[in-house]
Amino acid sequence: MYAILIVFIVCSLYLAIIYNLTYSEGNRSGELIKFSNKGYVFKTWEGEISQGLSGNKIFAFSVLDSDAEIIQKLQDLQGKYVKVTYIERYKTLPWWGDTTYFTVEVKEEKSPFLNSK
């Protein structure tokens, strides 16, 4: 009986730490080149931002299903230059996403590669 209780407490503590503690926070900017809902068992929202001229530097991120407003914005901004604010978690769970980077805000930005005249 105590063994089951200990396992339950340890698992609950592990999930609480993974969900609530963040490793880092920050912003990334680039062209939104991919945003899709993928997965066999767990469908998760995954995106990629190209941060270089030739697409050689890619930032991959995930969006939680509960962030419907961010999902809609990213779908609307596909192919445009965006700035995403993210939190990085220590670990992820299969139903959250493929990466440890989770977008919490997205804004359209002016591309530094376009000449303004």
C-alpha positions, 0 to 999 in steps of 0.5 A, spaced: 500 500 500 505 504 501 509 503 495 503 505 491 502 511 495 510 513 494 509 511 486 503 516 486 507 522 489 513 521 485 509 521 479 505 527 481 511 531 483 515 529 477 509 532 472 508 538 477 516 540 476 515 538 468 509 543 467 511 548 472 518 549 472 521 552 466 529 552 463 529 558 459 524 564 456 526 568 450 524 570 443 526 568 436 524 571 430 524 569 423 520 566 417 514 561 419 516 556 414 512 550 417 506 549 422 502 543 422 498 538 427 501 532 426 502 525 430 499 518 430 496 517 437 497 524 440 496 530 435 500 536 437 502 543 433 509 543 431 512 549 427 519 551 424 522 558 423 527 559 418 532 564 422 537 564 416 537 567 409 538 560 406 534 556 411 540 553 414 538 555 421 531 552 423 528 553 430 523 548 432 517 549 437 511 546 439 504 549 441 499 547 446 492 545 444 489 549 449 492 555 446 487 556 440 489 563 439 496 562 438 494 556 433 490 561 429 495 566 429 500 562 426 496 559 421 494 566 419 502 568 419 504 562 415 510 564 410 511 571 414 516 574 418 514 573 425 517 573 432 515 568 437 516 568 445 517 561 448 518 558 454 523 552 454 521 546 459 526 541 462 522 535 458 516 534 454 510 529 454 508 526 448 501 529 448 504 536 449 509 536 443 515 534 440 520 539 442 521 542 449 520 549 446 513 552 447 510 558 444 506 563 449 505 569 444 506 570 436 507 577 433 508 579 425 514 583 425 517 587 419 523 582 415 530 585 416 531 582 409 526 587 405 528 593 403 524 599 405 523 604 400 
